[in-house]
């Protein structure tokens, strides 16, 4: 079973940038489909970005053009590069994983229920 640990969250000014990282242990990250979610105070957890079977990315509309998800299997890590940050991006950011099925990421939607493995989260705060 994979274990996920996020890092990189901090407080920044609007317009700034951050790079979040998520390190996987306990299993091989290349056998998982990876994603990032976030949860603002008093809000539900929402999908931010995911990687498909061929590592092509899918983004929530709210972050398209500003965020980039990537994966480095050699470093057992997945990253979320965040640019042009806005106060609305303030949230706890979570790394999530689901096991590949015969090498494929089954289901193309960025939904919580599809991902059984979660990290503890890293806080991003954007001030105006």
Residue pairs with C-beta under 8 A, 6 or more apart in sequence:
1 26
1 27
1 117
2 24
2 25
2 26
2 27
2 29
2 32
2 97
2 117
3 24
3 25
3 26
3 117
4 22
4 23
4 24
4 95
4 96
4 97
4 117
4 118
4 119
5 22
5 23
5 25
5 119
5 120
6 20
6 21
6 22
6 93
6 94
6 95
6 119
6 120
6 121
6 122
7 20
7 21
7 22
7 23
7 122
8 18
8 19
8 20
8 21
8 122
9 18
9 20
9 92
9 93
9 121
9 122
9 123
9 124
9 125
10 18
10 123
10 124
10 125
11 125
11 126
11 127
12 18
12 85
12 124
12 125
12 126
12 127
13 126
13 127
13 128
14 85
14 86
14 87
14 126
14 127
14 128
15 84
15 85
16 85
16 126
17 81
17 82
17 83
17 84
17 85
18 82
18 85
18 124
19 79
19 80
19 81
19 82
20 36
20 79
20 80
20 82
20 93
20 95
20 122
20 124
21 77
21 78
21 79
22 34
22 36
22 77
22 78
22 79
22 80
22 95
22 119
23 75
23 76
23 77
24 32
24 76
24 77
24 78
24 97
25 76
28 73
29 71
29 73
29 76
29 77
29 78
29 97
30 73
31 99
31 100
32 97
32 98
32 99
32 100
32 117
33 50
33 51
33 52
33 53
33 97
33 98
33 99
33 100
33 105
34 50
34 51
34 69
34 71
34 78
34 95
34 96
34 97
35 47
35 48
35 49
35 50
35 51
35 69
35 95
35 96
35 97
35 98
35 110
35 115
36 47
36 48
36 49
36 50
36 69
36 78
36 80
36 93
36 94
36 95
36 96
37 45
37 46
37 47
37 48
37 93
37 94
37 96
37 110
37 112
37 115
38 45
38 46
38 48
38 89
38 91
38 92
38 93
38 94
38 124
39 45
39 46
39 91
39 92
39 94
39 121
40 90
40 91
40 92
41 90
41 91
43 91
45 94
45 112
46 60
47 60
47 110
47 111
47 112
48 59
48 60
48 63
48 67
48 69
48 80
48 93
48 110
49 57
49 58
49 59
49 60
49 63
49 67
49 68
49 69
49 80
49 110
50 57
50 58
50 69
50 105
50 110
51 57
51 58
51 69
51 71
51 78
51 105
52 58
52 105
52 108
53 100
53 103
53 104
53 105
55 71
57 68
57 69
57 70
58 108
58 110
59 67
59 69
60 110
62 88
63 82
63 89
66 82
66 83
66 84
66 85
67 80
67 81
67 82
67 83
68 79
68 80
68 81
68 83
69 78
69 79
69 80
69 81
70 78
70 79
70 81
71 77
71 78
71 79
72 78
72 79
78 95
80 93
82 89
82 124
85 124
85 126
86 126
87 126
87 127
87 128
88 126
89 124
89 126
90 124
90 125
90 126
91 123
91 124
92 121
92 122
92 123
92 124
93 121
93 122
93 123
93 124
94 118
94 119
94 120
94 121
95 118
95 119
96 112
96 115
96 117
96 118
96 119
97 115
97 116
97 117
97 118
98 105
98 114
98 115
98 116
98 117
107 114
